[in-house]
Amino acid sequence: MSDWAGIALALRRPEDDGMGSRLPTYLHPLAGRSLAWHALRAMAVASPPPGKLLLVSPIDLDPAVVGELAADLVTAPRESWWEAVASRLPAGIRSLLFVDAAAATLAGSLDRLVAGPPGRVLVGPEGEPLAAWLDVEGAADRALSGASLDDLAYGLESIPAPVDEATLVRDRAGLARAGRVIRDRIVARLLEAGVTFLLPETVLVDVDVQVGPDTVIYPGVILEGRTSIGAETVVGPGCRIIDSWIGSGVELKGWNYIVGSSIRNRAVLEPYVRRGFD
């Protein structure tokens, strides 16, 4: 087992941020998953992987927030969460990686952080802490005297995060910036897998969407949920597809709305044809 644990801190209240929402910021959706899920996944895929993964919040969370990730949900007061976290750490854990659960665009910089010595913090453009890397003893001392990632990171060596990883969502503008970063990563992955996007900056694709090779995606397409699209299919402009299975060799001519449906191989849907339920 790895000797480090990853801890996502979701301690801020809705009124602490500028989202104008009753929903805590870290629960807002981004590409079909919560912001907290993205922060947890960034740690889950780090190299080496964590020996333990935790999400800490003062409110009870639905397990759907972490999805398939092997992460424990820890409910504890904002001012005294450390005791609950410490009791969940396996024997042999020597270092801890703390991330803000609203830092949804973290990626490879976490590998570099955990590869180096503890006592460092990854910061955004204004010096805001995104992730702090500490040994267990140092983390305990800091956590007992403060409740936030700012307290944990105070005085540590600062490392600037790459531009595409430096978004900490605190308002709707930050959510939009994070959305563009995640969208571009998803599109890049699909491009490498053989999918053609005619105007990739105009599409929206959720993280769980699957698309087969030699499929062509026209501008303005929205692919949501657990949608699967086969090979050599054409998805015309303005289509919105939600939780659906689209076969191979299909042609959707454009502005089709498809939800909770299956479209057989080599089917052709004329413009504006709808399938499924509203």
C-alpha positions as CSV (number, residue, x, y, z in Angstrom):
1,M,0.0,0.0,0.0
2,S,1.2,3.5,-0.7
3,D,2.4,5.5,2.2
4,W,0.4,8.7,1.5
5,A,-3.3,9.6,1.8
6,G,-5.3,12.1,-0.2
7,I,-7.9,14.3,1.6
8,A,-10.3,16.6,-0.2
9,L,-11.6,19.4,2.1
10,A,-15.2,20.5,1.4
11,L,-15.6,22.7,4.5
12,R,-16.8,26.0,3.0
13,R,-20.4,27.1,3.4
14,P,-22.5,28.4,0.4
15,E,-22.3,31.9,1.8
16,D,-18.5,31.7,1.9
17,D,-18.5,31.8,-1.9
18,G,-19.9,34.0,-4.7
19,M,-22.0,31.3,-6.4
20,G,-25.3,32.8,-5.4
21,S,-26.6,29.3,-4.5
22,R,-27.9,27.3,-1.6
23,L,-25.8,24.4,-2.8
24,P,-22.2,24.2,-1.5
25,T,-19.8,25.1,-4.2
26,Y,-18.0,21.7,-4.3
27,L,-21.3,19.9,-5.1
28,H,-22.0,21.9,-8.3
29,P,-21.9,19.8,-11.4
30,L,-19.1,20.0,-13.9
31,A,-19.0,17.7,-17.0
32,G,-21.5,15.4,-15.4
33,R,-19.8,15.1,-12.0
34,S,-19.4,17.2,-8.9
35,L,-16.5,19.5,-8.4
36,A,-15.5,17.4,-5.4
37,W,-15.4,14.3,-7.7
38,H,-12.9,16.0,-10.0
39,A,-10.7,16.9,-7.1
40,L,-10.8,13.4,-5.7
41,R,-10.1,11.8,-9.1
42,A,-7.0,14.0,-9.6
43,M,-5.6,12.4,-6.4
44,A,-6.9,8.9,-7.3
45,V,-4.9,8.9,-10.5
46,A,-1.8,10.4,-9.1
47,S,1.4,8.4,-9.3
48,P,2.0,6.6,-7.0
49,P,-1.7,6.3,-6.1
50,P,-2.8,7.1,-2.6
51,G,-3.2,4.5,0.1
52,K,-6.4,6.2,1.3
53,L,-8.8,8.8,-0.2
54,L,-11.1,10.9,2.0
55,L,-13.7,13.6,1.4
56,V,-14.3,15.7,4.5
57,S,-17.5,17.8,4.8
58,P,-19.5,19.2,7.7
59,I,-22.7,17.9,6.1
60,D,-23.8,14.4,5.2
61,L,-23.1,13.7,1.6
62,D,-24.7,11.3,-0.8
63,P,-22.3,8.5,-1.9
64,A,-23.0,9.5,-5.5
65,V,-20.7,12.5,-4.9
66,V,-17.7,10.2,-5.0
67,G,-19.2,7.7,-7.5
68,E,-17.0,4.8,-8.3
69,L,-14.0,6.3,-6.6
70,A,-12.7,4.4,-3.6
71,A,-13.1,7.4,-1.2
72,D,-14.5,7.5,2.3
73,L,-17.0,10.2,3.2
74,V,-16.1,11.8,6.5
75,T,-18.7,14.0,8.2
76,A,-17.2,16.3,10.9
77,P,-17.5,19.8,12.2
78,R,-15.6,22.5,10.3
79,E,-13.6,23.4,13.4
80,S,-12.6,19.9,14.5
81,W,-12.5,17.6,11.5
82,W,-8.9,16.4,12.1
83,E,-9.8,13.9,14.8
84,A,-12.3,12.2,12.4
85,V,-9.7,12.1,9.6
86,A,-6.9,10.8,11.8
87,S,-9.1,7.9,13.0
88,R,-9.5,6.8,9.3
89,L,-5.9,6.8,8.3
90,P,-4.4,3.3,7.9
91,A,-1.2,2.3,9.6
92,G,1.9,3.2,7.6
93,I,0.6,6.5,6.2
94,R,3.5,9.0,6.5
95,S,2.4,11.9,4.3
96,L,-0.9,13.6,3.5
97,L,-2.0,15.5,0.4
98,F,-4.8,18.0,1.2
99,V,-6.7,19.6,-1.7
100,D,-9.5,22.1,-1.8
101,A,-12.6,20.2,-3.1
102,A,-13.4,23.1,-5.4
103,A,-10.0,22.8,-7.2
104,A,-11.5,20.7,-10.0
105,T,-8.8,21.2,-12.6
106,L,-5.8,19.7,-10.7
107,A,-3.9,17.1,-12.7
108,G,-0.2,16.2,-13.2
109,S,1.1,18.8,-10.8
110,L,0.0,16.6,-8.0
111,D,2.4,13.9,-9.2
112,R,5.2,16.4,-8.9
113,L,4.0,17.5,-5.5
114,V,3.9,14.0,-4.0
115,A,7.2,13.1,-5.6
116,G,9.0,15.7,-3.6
117,P,9.5,16.4,0.1
118,P,6.6,17.4,2.4
119,G,6.2,21.0,3.4
120,R,5.1,22.5,0.1
121,V,1.9,24.0,-1.2
122,L,0.5,24.3,-4.8
123,V,-0.9,27.8,-5.3
124,G,-3.0,29.6,-7.8
125,P,-2.3,33.0,-9.5
126,E,-3.3,35.0,-6.5
127,G,-1.4,32.8,-4.1
128,E,-4.5,30.9,-3.0
129,P,-3.7,27.3,-1.9
130,L,-4.9,24.5,-4.1
131,A,-3.1,21.6,-2.5
132,A,-0.8,21.1,0.5
133,W,1.7,18.3,0.9
134,L,2.6,17.6,4.6
135,D,3.9,14.8,6.7
136,V,1.4,13.4,9.2
137,E,2.9,15.1,12.3
138,G,3.1,18.5,10.7
139,A,-0.5,18.1,9.4
140,A,-1.7,17.2,12.9
141,D,-0.1,20.3,14.4
142,R,-1.5,22.6,11.8
143,A,-5.0,21.0,11.6
144,L,-5.5,21.2,15.4
145,S,-4.8,25.0,15.3
146,G,-6.9,25.8,12.2
147,A,-9.8,24.6,10.2
148,S,-9.0,25.4,6.6
149,L,-6.6,24.7,3.8
150,D,-5.2,28.2,4.3
151,D,-4.3,27.3,7.8
152,L,-2.6,24.0,6.7
153,A,-0.7,25.8,4.0
154,Y,0.4,28.9,5.9
155,G,4.2,29.4,5.7
156,L,4.9,26.5,3.4
157,E,7.1,26.7,0.3
158,S,4.8,27.9,-2.5
159,I,4.8,26.2,-6.0
160,P,2.8,27.9,-8.8
161,A,0.3,25.6,-10.4
162,P,0.2,25.4,-14.2
163,V,-2.3,27.7,-15.8
164,D,-4.7,25.0,-16.7
165,E,-4.7,23.6,-13.2
166,A,-4.9,26.9,-11.3
167,T,-8.7,27.4,-11.2
168,L,-10.2,27.4,-7.7
169,V,-14.0,27.7,-8.1
170,R,-15.4,30.4,-5.9
171,D,-18.0,31.9,-8.3
172,R,-19.8,31.3,-11.5
173,A,-17.0,32.7,-13.6
174,G,-14.6,30.3,-12.0
175,L,-17.0,27.4,-12.7
176,A,-17.1,28.5,-16.4
177,R,-13.3,28.6,-16.6
178,A,-13.0,25.1,-15.0
179,G,-15.6,23.8,-17.4
180,R,-13.6,24.9,-20.4
181,V,-10.5,23.2,-19.0
182,I,-12.3,19.9,-18.3
183,R,-14.1,20.1,-21.7
184,D,-10.8,20.6,-23.5
185,R,-9.2,17.6,-21.7
186,I,-12.1,15.3,-22.5
187,V,-12.1,16.4,-26.2
188,A,-8.3,15.9,-26.4
189,R,-8.7,12.3,-25.1
190,L,-11.4,11.6,-27.7
191,L,-9.3,13.1,-30.5
192,E,-6.5,10.8,-29.6
193,A,-8.9,7.9,-29.7
194,G,-9.9,8.7,-33.3
195,V,-12.9,11.0,-33.0
196,T,-13.2,14.1,-35.2
197,F,-14.6,17.3,-33.8
198,L,-15.2,19.9,-36.5
199,L,-15.3,22.8,-34.0
200,P,-14.3,21.4,-30.6
201,E,-14.6,24.7,-28.7
202,T,-18.4,24.7,-29.3
203,V,-19.2,21.2,-27.8
204,L,-19.9,20.0,-24.3
205,V,-19.0,16.4,-23.3
206,D,-19.4,14.8,-19.9
207,V,-16.6,12.7,-18.4
208,D,-18.6,9.4,-18.8
209,V,-19.4,9.8,-22.5
210,Q,-17.8,7.2,-24.8
211,V,-17.4,7.7,-28.6
212,G,-16.1,5.2,-31.1
213,P,-13.3,5.9,-33.7
214,D,-14.0,7.7,-37.0
215,T,-17.1,9.3,-35.6
216,V,-17.6,12.9,-36.6
217,I,-19.0,15.5,-34.1
218,Y,-20.4,18.7,-35.6
219,P,-20.5,22.1,-33.9
220,G,-22.9,22.8,-31.0
221,V,-23.3,19.2,-29.9
222,I,-24.0,18.3,-26.2
223,L,-23.2,14.8,-25.0
224,E,-24.4,14.1,-21.4
225,G,-24.5,11.4,-18.8
226,R,-23.5,7.9,-19.7
227,T,-24.0,8.3,-23.4
228,S,-22.2,5.9,-25.7
229,I,-21.8,6.5,-29.4
230,G,-20.4,3.9,-31.8
231,A,-17.9,4.0,-34.6
232,E,-18.2,5.8,-37.9
233,T,-21.3,7.8,-36.8
234,V,-22.1,11.3,-37.7
235,V,-23.6,13.6,-35.0
236,G,-24.9,16.6,-36.8
237,P,-25.0,20.2,-35.5
238,G,-26.9,21.2,-32.4
239,C,-27.7,17.6,-31.3
240,R,-28.2,17.0,-27.6
241,I,-27.9,13.4,-26.4
242,I,-28.4,12.3,-22.8
243,D,-27.9,8.9,-21.3
244,S,-28.4,7.2,-24.6
245,W,-26.8,4.5,-26.8
246,I,-26.1,5.4,-30.4
247,G,-25.0,2.6,-32.6
248,S,-22.3,2.5,-35.3
249,G,-22.8,4.0,-38.7
250,V,-25.6,6.2,-37.5
251,E,-26.3,9.6,-39.0
252,L,-28.0,12.2,-36.9
253,K,-28.6,15.0,-39.4
254,G,-28.9,17.8,-36.8
255,W,-30.7,19.4,-33.9
256,N,-31.9,16.0,-32.7
257,Y,-32.8,15.6,-29.0
258,I,-32.3,12.1,-27.7
259,V,-32.6,11.1,-24.1
260,G,-32.7,7.6,-22.4
261,S,-32.9,5.9,-25.8
262,S,-31.2,3.5,-28.1
263,I,-30.6,4.2,-31.8
264,R,-29.8,1.1,-33.9
265,N,-26.7,0.7,-36.1
266,R,-26.9,2.5,-39.4
267,A,-30.1,4.4,-38.5
268,V,-30.7,7.9,-40.0
269,L,-32.5,10.5,-38.1
270,E,-33.8,13.6,-40.0
271,P,-33.3,17.1,-38.6
272,Y,-35.2,17.9,-35.4
273,V,-36.4,14.3,-34.9
274,R,-36.7,13.5,-31.1
275,R,-36.3,10.3,-29.3
276,G,-37.1,9.5,-25.6
277,F,-38.8,11.5,-23.0
278,D,-38.7,15.1,-21.9
